[in-house]
Amino acid sequence: MGLLLTIACFAGGILLGLATLDKWDGEANFFNKIAGFLAPFQTVIGGALIFFGIWYFWGNLLYTAVELIGGLLLLTHVIKVESIKKISAKLMTFKAIVGIALLAVGILRLF
């Protein structure tokens, strides 16, 4: 289960941090190709981040917070509750930062 959370962190980090990763990538478009493959699974990845983030809640609260925020940002298009939608819209300005943080959490979860 921990491996699934790590994979979800990497996938969510790539989807959310694509703007920054694309700048680092230059002309290769490596991250754009990966994000194009992962885009249809955005809802599943967001759900996995929230589910497994709650599942491993007592592991590390900072990791959990980043995973839950990342999952919320990935599920913005699915959320029907208006108050949660407003919170997600306010967090959308930090989308790239959360994406890079998710990549960092994914790397740290490997160790």
TIDRENVEX-835159 format. One line per 2 residues: number of its first residue (from 0); for each residue x negated, y, z of C-alpha. Coordinates in steps of 0.02 Angstrom, whole numbers, plus 50000, padded with zeros to 5 digits. Example, Ala and Ser with C-alpha at 12.3 -4.5 7.8 and 13.67 -1.06 7.14 Angstrom:
2
0	49385,49775,50390  49316,49947,50357
END
This chain:
111
0	50000,50000,50000  49856,50118,50036
2	49791,50091,49860  49960,50142,49787
4	49954,50303,49888  49778,50337,49825
6	49830,50308,49645  49981,50422,49670
8	49865,50556,49742  49753,50548,49588
10	49898,50548,49466  49990,50689,49556
12	49830,50788,49570  49801,50776,49383
14	49979,50828,49343  49983,50973,49465
16	49805,51034,49442  49804,51022,49253
18	49780,51209,49226  49620,51210,49328
20	49558,51042,49267  49582,51096,49087
22	49467,51246,49117  49334,51131,49190
24	49353,51007,49048  49317,51129,48907
26	49347,51064,48732  49360,50878,48773
28	49546,50882,48821  49517,50730,48931
30	49636,50785,49069  49769,50841,48943
32	49771,50666,48870  49788,50587,49041
34	49924,50711,49092  50016,50673,48930
36	50017,50490,48975  50070,50523,49157
38	50205,50653,49120  50349,50529,49094
40	50309,50454,49265  50313,50621,49358
42	50469,50576,49458  50400,50406,49509
44	50233,50482,49560  50319,50618,49662
46	50430,50489,49747  50280,50379,49785
48	50187,50527,49862  50333,50566,49977
50	50373,50385,50020  50195,50328,50055
52	50151,50495,50134  50288,50466,50262
54	50238,50282,50277  50060,50330,50324
56	50115,50482,50424  50010,50444,50577
58	49851,50418,50479  49799,50598,50450
60	49923,50742,50462  49827,50853,50340
62	49827,50718,50206  50012,50687,50238
64	50054,50872,50222  49964,50884,50054
66	50048,50725,49992  50222,50783,50043
68	50199,50955,49964  50131,50875,49806
70	50278,50755,49800  50399,50898,49826
72	50321,50996,49683  50329,50846,49567
74	50513,50815,49611  50572,50995,49589
76	50671,50954,49432  50765,50814,49522
78	50807,50900,49687  50989,50951,49706
80	50984,51028,49881  50974,51216,49859
82	50869,51254,50014  50736,51126,49967
84	50737,51193,49788  50699,51368,49854
86	50554,51302,49959  50486,51208,49808
88	50501,51363,49699  50400,51465,49825
90	50267,51329,49832  50255,51323,49642
92	50132,51470,49643  50009,51355,49733
94	50033,51211,49610  49853,51205,49549
96	49782,51219,49725  49893,51076,49784
98	49840,50973,49632  49655,50994,49670
100	49689,50957,49854  49780,50797,49803
102	49629,50744,49701  49519,50777,49853
104	49637,50677,49966  49634,50535,49839
106	49445,50533,49841  49440,50541,50032
108	49567,50400,50046  49447,50287,49952
110	49327,50292,50100
END
